[in-house]
Amino acid sequence: MPKILGNWKVVLLSFLGATTFWFFSALGKDYNYRIEYPIEFVYNKDSLVAIKPLPEYVDIDVSGGGWDLFRDSFWFGSDPIVIELDNPAAIRYLTRPTILPIVSDQLNEFRINFLFTDTLYIDIDRKVSRKIDLRVDSLQISMDQDYRMISSISLNPDTALIYGPSSFIDTLGKEYSVYLDAEDIDKNFYRFVKLGLPDGWDIYSTPPTVNVKFEVDRFDQLEMATVVELQNFPEDSSVYVTDPNITVRFVVQQELKEEYFSEDFKVVVDYNLVNENDSIAPAIVIYHPENIIEVETIPDSLSITYGK
């Protein structure tokens, strides 16, 4: 057994030696190779911003020594090709005639046989800023169905300096709507809120958040039965409302809720507003208590009867 094991060691060492000799011998020869070589764009990133990711590689066919190709194929210690952009906001692409001299100059240890990359597309814009008024669209606020705002919306500060590429900043109007990421609000709102600017493109604001405040309260829906009053109907009662009874539905803040009576409301039906096609007239609330909102009648119109 020891003799067999020793023979295997000799075979293995011989194989490793031959492989190593072949490997180093092969690396000493010249080869053609197609490679995706890393590139890096250099520009003033303080005043410019890339709208889309910039290309990261160029696809080239090169000839060179095996050692150099092996090293650069696996990017062992190799530096990317540097492409300096003097006025990137004014250009949108670089073509092969522009790219090839840059590649050849920086990869001078190789012979460049062919550049497969035809075009490098660039989308870089100027970084600008604008001071914009902030607002919250009350119609977009998600309130609990039984709650409503009872105060105006306060923003502190009510302006912000927004930074980003000019192509984005130019789309902004005079006001920017701050989105409240909250649903079914049922208590007073006091929160620092982000402006909700788009991600990416190096878009940000100063300050990054604003303090949004408003008060809410519970509202109850109530109903009150009453009788409509007639206006401009013939005095001989030849025309009358088929059923003058009606219900007034309204909403009132819970803290302001009180006892209501039918005489607190006045609902009229005007003969001049009767639709001749269907003998229907709208029920109109003339007055109601000041502290109620969302007033409606049920039904919202009444049938008219014509006597013989």
C-alpha positions as CSV (number, residue, x, y, z in Angstrom):
1,M,0.0,0.0,0.0
2,P,2.8,2.6,0.8
3,K,4.4,1.8,-2.6
4,I,1.1,2.4,-4.5
5,L,0.5,5.6,-2.6
6,G,4.0,6.8,-3.4
7,N,3.5,6.1,-7.1
8,W,0.3,8.2,-7.1
9,K,2.2,11.1,-5.5
10,V,4.8,10.9,-8.3
11,V,2.1,10.8,-11.0
12,L,0.3,13.7,-9.5
13,L,3.4,15.9,-9.1
14,S,4.4,15.1,-12.7
15,F,0.9,16.1,-13.9
16,L,1.0,19.4,-11.9
17,G,4.5,20.1,-13.2
18,A,3.5,19.5,-16.8
19,T,0.4,21.6,-16.4
20,T,2.2,24.4,-14.9
21,F,4.9,24.3,-17.6
22,W,2.2,24.3,-20.3
23,F,0.3,27.2,-18.6
24,F,3.3,29.5,-18.3
25,S,4.5,28.5,-21.8
26,A,1.1,29.3,-23.2
27,L,1.0,32.7,-21.5
28,G,4.3,33.6,-23.2
29,K,2.7,33.5,-26.7
30,D,0.6,36.1,-28.5
31,Y,-3.1,35.7,-28.9
32,N,-6.2,37.4,-30.2
33,Y,-8.9,37.9,-27.7
34,R,-12.3,39.6,-27.5
35,I,-12.8,41.4,-24.2
36,E,-15.3,43.7,-22.5
37,Y,-13.0,46.3,-20.9
38,P,-14.2,48.6,-18.1
39,I,-14.5,52.3,-18.8
40,E,-14.9,55.3,-16.5
41,F,-16.4,58.7,-17.5
42,V,-14.8,61.8,-15.8
43,Y,-16.8,65.0,-15.5
44,N,-17.7,67.6,-13.0
45,K,-20.1,65.7,-10.7
46,D,-20.7,68.8,-8.6
47,S,-22.5,70.6,-11.3
48,L,-23.6,67.7,-13.5
49,V,-25.7,64.6,-13.0
50,A,-26.2,61.5,-15.0
51,I,-29.9,61.0,-16.0
52,K,-29.4,57.4,-17.1
53,P,-26.7,54.9,-16.0
54,L,-23.5,55.5,-18.1
55,P,-22.0,52.7,-20.1
56,E,-19.5,50.6,-18.1
57,Y,-17.7,48.6,-20.8
58,V,-16.4,48.7,-24.3
59,D,-16.3,45.6,-26.4
60,I,-13.0,45.2,-28.2
61,D,-10.9,42.6,-30.1
62,V,-7.2,42.8,-29.2
63,S,-3.9,41.0,-29.9
64,G,-1.2,40.8,-27.2
65,G,0.8,38.6,-25.0
66,G,-0.9,35.9,-23.0
67,W,0.2,37.4,-19.7
68,D,-1.3,40.8,-20.5
69,L,-4.5,39.3,-21.8
70,F,-4.9,37.0,-18.8
71,R,-4.4,39.9,-16.4
72,D,-6.7,42.3,-18.2
73,S,-9.4,39.7,-19.0
74,F,-9.8,39.2,-15.2
75,W,-9.1,42.8,-14.4
76,F,-6.3,41.9,-12.1
77,G,-4.9,45.3,-11.2
78,S,-6.0,46.8,-14.5
79,D,-7.3,50.4,-14.5
80,P,-10.5,51.3,-16.5
81,I,-10.2,53.3,-19.7
82,V,-10.8,56.9,-18.7
83,I,-13.0,59.0,-20.9
84,E,-12.9,62.7,-20.1
85,L,-16.0,64.7,-21.0
86,D,-15.4,68.4,-21.4
87,N,-19.0,69.5,-22.1
88,P,-21.2,66.4,-21.4
89,A,-24.5,68.3,-21.1
90,A,-24.1,69.3,-24.8
91,I,-23.5,65.8,-26.2
92,R,-25.7,62.7,-26.2
93,Y,-23.3,60.0,-27.6
94,L,-19.8,59.1,-28.6
95,T,-19.2,57.2,-31.8
96,R,-16.5,54.6,-32.8
97,P,-14.2,57.2,-34.4
98,T,-14.1,59.1,-31.2
99,I,-13.8,56.1,-28.9
100,L,-11.1,54.2,-30.8
101,P,-8.2,56.7,-30.3
102,I,-9.0,56.8,-26.6
103,V,-9.0,53.1,-26.2
104,S,-5.8,52.6,-28.3
105,D,-3.9,55.3,-26.4
106,Q,-4.7,53.8,-23.0
107,L,-4.3,50.1,-23.9
108,N,-1.0,50.6,-25.7
109,E,0.3,47.2,-24.6
110,F,-2.2,45.7,-27.0
111,R,-2.9,45.9,-30.7
112,I,-6.6,47.0,-31.1
113,N,-7.9,44.8,-34.0
114,F,-11.5,45.9,-33.9
115,L,-13.9,48.0,-31.7
116,F,-17.2,46.2,-31.6
117,T,-18.8,49.0,-29.5
118,D,-20.3,51.3,-32.1
119,T,-21.8,54.0,-29.9
120,L,-21.7,55.0,-26.2
121,Y,-24.9,56.8,-25.3
122,I,-24.6,59.6,-22.7
123,D,-27.4,61.4,-20.9
124,I,-25.9,64.0,-18.5
125,D,-27.6,67.2,-17.5
126,R,-26.8,70.3,-15.6
127,K,-27.6,70.3,-11.9
128,V,-29.7,73.3,-11.0
129,S,-32.0,74.4,-8.1
130,R,-35.2,76.4,-7.7
131,K,-37.1,77.8,-4.8
132,I,-40.7,76.5,-4.9
133,D,-43.8,77.0,-2.8
134,L,-45.1,73.9,-1.0
135,R,-48.7,72.9,-0.5
136,V,-50.8,69.9,0.5
137,D,-53.8,69.0,-1.7
138,S,-56.5,68.5,0.9
139,L,-58.5,66.4,-1.6
140,Q,-55.7,63.8,-1.6
141,I,-55.7,63.4,2.2
142,S,-57.0,60.1,3.3
143,M,-59.4,60.7,6.2
144,D,-61.4,58.2,8.3
145,Q,-64.9,58.3,7.0
146,D,-66.2,59.8,10.2
147,Y,-63.5,62.5,10.5
148,R,-62.9,65.8,8.8
149,M,-60.4,68.6,9.0
150,I,-61.5,71.5,11.2
151,S,-58.4,73.8,10.6
152,S,-56.3,75.0,7.7
153,I,-53.2,73.0,6.7
154,S,-50.0,74.5,8.1
155,L,-46.6,73.8,6.5
156,N,-43.3,74.9,8.1
157,P,-41.4,75.9,6.1
158,D,-43.8,76.6,3.2
159,T,-41.0,76.8,0.6
160,A,-38.1,74.5,-0.3
161,L,-35.0,74.7,-2.5
162,I,-35.2,71.7,-4.8
163,Y,-32.0,70.4,-6.6
164,G,-31.8,68.2,-9.6
165,P,-31.1,68.0,-13.3
166,S,-32.5,71.0,-15.3
167,S,-34.7,68.7,-17.4
168,F,-36.6,67.8,-14.2
169,I,-36.5,71.2,-12.5
170,D,-37.9,72.8,-15.6
171,T,-41.0,70.6,-15.3
172,L,-41.9,72.0,-11.9
173,G,-44.6,74.6,-11.6
174,K,-44.8,77.4,-9.1
175,E,-46.0,75.0,-6.4
176,Y,-45.1,71.5,-5.4
177,S,-47.6,69.2,-3.7
178,V,-46.4,67.3,-0.7
179,Y,-47.9,63.9,-0.4
180,L,-49.0,62.6,3.0
181,D,-48.2,59.0,3.4
182,A,-51.0,58.3,5.9
183,E,-54.4,56.7,5.6
184,D,-57.7,56.9,7.5
185,I,-56.5,59.9,9.6
186,D,-58.7,60.2,12.8
187,K,-56.6,62.4,15.0
188,N,-54.8,65.8,14.8
189,F,-52.0,65.6,12.3
190,Y,-48.5,66.8,13.4
191,R,-45.7,65.2,11.4
192,F,-42.4,65.9,9.6
193,V,-43.0,64.8,6.0
194,K,-40.7,64.2,3.1
195,L,-41.4,66.1,-0.1
196,G,-41.9,62.9,-2.1
197,L,-39.3,63.8,-4.8
198,P,-38.5,61.2,-7.4
199,D,-35.7,58.7,-6.6
200,G,-32.5,58.9,-8.5
201,W,-31.0,61.6,-10.6
202,D,-29.5,63.1,-7.5
203,I,-32.7,65.0,-6.7
204,Y,-33.0,66.3,-3.2
205,S,-34.4,69.3,-1.3
206,T,-33.4,71.8,1.4
207,P,-34.8,71.2,3.9
208,P,-35.4,67.4,3.3
209,T,-38.7,67.5,5.3
210,V,-41.4,69.9,6.2
211,N,-43.7,70.0,9.3
212,V,-47.3,69.5,8.3
213,K,-50.1,70.3,10.9
214,F,-53.9,70.3,10.9
215,E,-56.7,69.5,13.3
216,V,-59.4,67.0,12.8
217,D,-62.6,66.0,14.6
218,R,-65.3,63.5,14.4
219,F,-68.5,64.3,12.5
220,D,-71.8,62.7,12.8
221,Q,-74.5,62.3,10.1
222,L,-78.0,63.2,11.3
223,E,-81.5,63.4,9.7
224,M,-84.4,65.6,10.3
225,A,-88.0,65.2,9.0
226,T,-89.7,68.3,7.7
227,V,-92.4,69.5,5.3
228,V,-91.5,71.4,2.1
229,E,-92.9,74.9,1.5
230,L,-94.4,75.8,-1.9
231,Q,-93.3,78.8,-3.9
232,N,-95.1,80.3,-7.0
233,F,-97.8,77.6,-7.1
234,P,-101.3,78.6,-8.3
235,E,-103.3,80.1,-5.4
236,D,-106.3,77.9,-6.3
237,S,-104.4,74.8,-5.2
238,S,-105.0,73.2,-8.6
239,V,-101.4,72.1,-8.6
240,Y,-99.7,70.7,-5.5
241,V,-96.8,68.5,-4.3
242,T,-98.0,64.9,-4.2
243,D,-96.1,64.2,-0.9
244,P,-94.7,67.3,0.9
245,N,-92.9,65.3,3.5
246,I,-89.1,65.2,3.1
247,T,-86.0,64.3,5.1
248,V,-83.0,66.6,5.4
249,R,-79.7,64.7,5.9
250,F,-76.6,66.6,7.2
251,V,-73.3,66.3,8.9
252,V,-72.2,68.1,12.0
253,Q,-69.0,68.3,14.1
254,Q,-69.5,66.2,17.2
255,E,-68.4,69.0,19.5
256,L,-71.0,71.3,17.9
257,K,-73.8,68.9,17.8
258,E,-77.0,70.1,19.5
259,E,-80.7,69.4,19.4
260,Y,-82.3,70.3,16.0
261,F,-85.9,71.0,15.2
262,S,-87.8,71.0,11.9
263,E,-88.2,74.8,12.0
264,D,-84.4,75.1,11.9
265,F,-84.7,74.1,8.2
266,K,-86.5,75.5,5.3
267,V,-87.0,73.4,2.2
268,V,-89.0,74.8,-0.8
269,V,-90.3,73.5,-4.1
270,D,-90.6,76.2,-6.7
271,Y,-93.4,75.8,-9.3
272,N,-91.2,77.7,-11.8
273,L,-88.7,74.9,-11.7
274,V,-91.1,72.1,-12.5
275,N,-89.9,69.9,-15.3
276,E,-92.9,69.7,-17.7
277,N,-91.8,66.4,-19.2
278,D,-92.0,64.4,-15.9
279,S,-93.7,66.8,-13.5
280,I,-90.8,66.7,-11.1
281,A,-89.4,69.7,-9.2
282,P,-86.2,69.9,-7.1
283,A,-86.3,70.2,-3.3
284,I,-84.1,73.2,-2.4
285,V,-82.8,73.9,1.1
286,I,-83.1,77.7,1.6
287,Y,-81.6,77.9,5.1
288,H,-80.3,75.6,7.8
289,P,-78.2,76.0,11.0
290,E,-74.7,77.5,10.3
291,N,-72.7,74.7,12.0
292,I,-73.9,71.9,9.7
293,I,-72.4,70.8,6.4
294,E,-73.1,68.4,3.5
295,V,-76.8,69.2,3.5
296,E,-79.0,67.2,1.2
297,T,-82.6,66.2,0.9
298,I,-84.2,62.8,0.6
299,P,-85.6,62.6,-2.0
300,D,-83.9,65.4,-3.8
301,S,-87.0,66.1,-6.0
302,L,-90.7,65.7,-5.6
303,S,-93.6,64.8,-7.9
304,I,-96.2,67.5,-8.8
305,T,-99.9,66.7,-9.1
306,Y,-102.2,68.6,-11.3
307,G,-105.9,68.8,-10.2
308,K,-108.8,68.5,-12.6
